[in-house]
């Protein structure tokens, strides 16, 4: 986020009524966490994580979690509270978030995982847990193999370039004998109706965002990202979601002597740009009724 004056900042945002939950979604590196902190300090509230990588206790720098100094400025919840090898799904997140909606402090829910927000505001189907043997099989399959095992109607609703989403659909179909789409058709009412919140989504200039993404990895290296990955290197297992955080596979490859630091930087930057593109596509397709804000100008 740029540094607009206080007046400019609040002029670009919708009204924020007392105690009403605030939702802030946006692509990586767009400045949404900074906005959440400003809202918490100005209006009060607890900042709640809605980013799948920031739940893990091993990644503060590499996942761009708030710093300890930022955490001291306002209460923060659901950051770094999950072990690297612990299973954590959208369902887990939703069960942890719902009690915070009726707590003593207004929740300011911020992150880039669109599925978390849609589960909260559109409802989430009660799909049985995937057995470990089905998950293990899926982990060994290629994206094209997974895609071939998903029904056409479900595929039409998926970003077929997003392996995690395709794999989830394949696992559901294999484990339950029903398509993901059929389960989603039985989705219950949401825990938080959009009309009962202040939903904000960052819709920023693409060139501006790419510039911030390019600078971010160097900033992470300066802040100790390499040391952070080095500590977890002996437990590296790409089948675990924690190790799929952007920058982790690239820095492990550097530490293993398989690429130079410049190559790792380049690949991580490309992966981040691709991820941001998928996020922007999701937000524009699924968050049309949210308040769209642009702090890049």
N, C-alpha and C positions, 0 to 999 in steps of 0.2 A: 504494500500500500504506500502511496505517496504521503506527504505530510501536509494535508490541507489544514487551514486554520480551524479552530473549534467551530466557528460559525459555518464554514464550508462543509465540515464533516457532518454536522447534524442536519444541515440543509439537504444533503444528499440521501439521508436515511428516512424511513417512515417514522411516524410517531412511535414511542416506546412506552406504552402505558405501564403503570406501576404493577409489579409482580407478574406481568404476562411473560411467559417463556419466549426467549429470543432464539431463533435458529439462524446460524450463519454457515452457509455452504459455499465452497469455492474451490477452484483448481489449486494445485500445489504451488507454493511460492507467491500467492496473490496477496498475502497480507491479512488474511481473515483472522488469524490468532491475535494480531495487534488490535484489530477492531474489537474483538471480544473483550480484550483487556480494558480498552478505553470505555466500553459500555459498562463493564463491571465496576470500574472505578468511579464512573459518573452516576450511574443509576443503581448500583448495587446488584449483587447476584453471585452465583457460583458458576464458574466456567467448566463445562462438561465436554469431554473429548468425544468426537465422532469421527475419528480417523483410525483405521484398522491397524496401521503400523505403530501408532503412538501408544497402544495399550501395553506393549512389551517393555519389561523392566530393563532389558539390555540395551535398548536404543533410545538415547536422548538426543544426541547430536545427529545421527544418521537419519532419524525420522523427523527431525526439526520440532521435537517436543519443546514446550516452553521451558526456559531456563529456570534454575532455582530462584534467581532474583525475580523473575516474572511471577513465579508461583507464590512468592512471598507478598506480592502486591494485591492478590485476590485469591479466594479459595478456588482450588482446581480439583476435579474429580475424574476418575477413570483414565488417568495417565500413568503409564509405567507400572500397572498393578498386576500384570499377567506375566508368568514365567515364559521364557523363550520356547519351552517344549509343551506348553499347555494349550489345549484346544480352546479356541475362542471364535465364535460365530456371530452372525447378526442377531441370532436368537439370544445368545448370552448377553450381548450388548443391550438389547431391548429390555431384558429382564432387570438389568442393573440401572437403566435409565428411568424406567417407569416410576419407581419410588421417589426419585428426585423431583418429579413433576409436582408433587404435593408436599415438598419439604418446606423448611423455614425460609429458604432463600430462592429467589428467582433463578431458574436454570438458564444459562446462556450456552447453548449446545453448538459447538463449532467443529468443523472438520471437512474432509474432502471425500468421505466414503458415502456416495449417494445412496447406496442400498440401506444404510443405517437410517437416513432421513426418510426414505420412502416407507420403510417398515414402521417407523414411528408415526408418520402422518397419513399413511394410506392403509395400514394394517399389514399383518404378516401371517401367512398360512402356517398351521401347526404341522409341519412335515417331520416324520420320524427321523431320528438321528441315523446318519449313515454308518453302517458297520465298518469296522476297521479294515476288514479284508477287501471290501469294495473300494474304500479310499486308497488302499495300497495298490490295487490293480490300476485304478485311474491315474495314480501318480506316475506309473510306468508307461502310460500311453501317450501317443503324440496328439497334438491338437486335432489333426485331421481324423484320427481314429475316434476320438471322443465325439467330434462333430457328426460322424457317420452313425453314431449310436444314439443320437437325439432326434426326436420326432420333428417333422417339418414345422408344425405350428409353433412349437416352443422355440425352434431356431429363429423363426421370423421375429420373435420378441427379444432376441439376445444380440449383444455385440459379439459376433462370432470370432473376433480377433482377441477377445478377452478370455484367456484360458481359464481363469478362475470361474467365470460365469458358465462357460461351456461345461467344464468339469462338474460343477455343481448340478447342472441339469442332467448330465449322464449318470451321476451317482444316484440321484433321486429316482431316475427311471429304472436303473438296475436294482436298487434296493427295495423299491416299493411296487414295481410293476405298473406304475402310473407315471404319466408325464408331469414335469414340473408345472406346466401350464394348468393341468387339471387340478393340482393341489392349490395353485394360486387362485383358481376360480372359487375356492371355498374360504377365501381370506375374510377374517372377522373385521369388525369395525376398528378403526385406529385408536391407539391410546391417546393421541393428541391430534385433534382436528386442526387443520391448517388455520381455520378461522379463529382458533383460540390461542394463536401464537403470532409472533412477529417474524415471518419467514423472509430472510435476506439471502440472496445468492449473488456472488461476485460474477459479473459479466464484463471482463476487462479486455483491453486491447491485446491482440495476439502478439504483436511485436514487442510490446512492453513486457508481457509475461515471459516471453522467450529470453529476453535480456536478463530478467531476474533469475530465471532458471540457470542460465549459463554462469552467473556469478555465484549462485548458491553453493555449488559443489566445492568451489575453492574456499568459500567461507566455512563450510563444514570441515574441510581438511585442516584449516587453521584452528578450528575449535576442538580438534581431537578425534575426528571421525575414524581415522586410521587406527588410533590406539583402541577405540571402542570395538572395532571389528577384530583387532588382534586378540583382545581378551576372550572373544567368543569363537575364535578360529578353530580350536581343537574340538569343538562340538558342532562344527558346521554340518548341516544336513539340509539340503535344498528341498527336501520333501516337507519340511516344517514351514508354515506360513511366515514365521518370524524372519527366516533367512531369505525370504523373497523380497524384503524391503529394498527399494531401489538404492543402489550403491553398495550393498553388502556383497552380492556375488562378484561385482567388479573389483572391489578392494580385496576380497579373498583371492581372486585370480592374481592380483598384483603381488600379494604377500607370498603366494605360491610360486612366483616367478614366471607366470604364464602370460603376463602382459606388463607393459611399462605403466608408470603412474599416469602419464599423459593418455595412454590408451584407455585406462580405467576411467579417467575423468571424462574422456570423450564418449565412451559407451554409456556411462551413468547419465550424462547430460542428454544423450539421445533417448534413453529409456524414460527419463523424466519428462521430456517433451512429448513423447508418445502417450505417456500416462495423462499428462495435462490435457491433451487433445481428447482422449476418451472421457475425461471428467467433464470438459466443456460440452461435449456432445450429449452426455447424460443429463447435465443440468438444463440445457436448452430444451431437451425433449421432455423431461419429466418434471421440470420446475417452472412451467410457464406461468403459473398463478402466484409465484413468489415475487417479492420486490427485487428487481434487478438493479444493482448498483455498480458504478464504475469509478474507481479511484485512480485509474491510470491516466486521467487527463487533468 
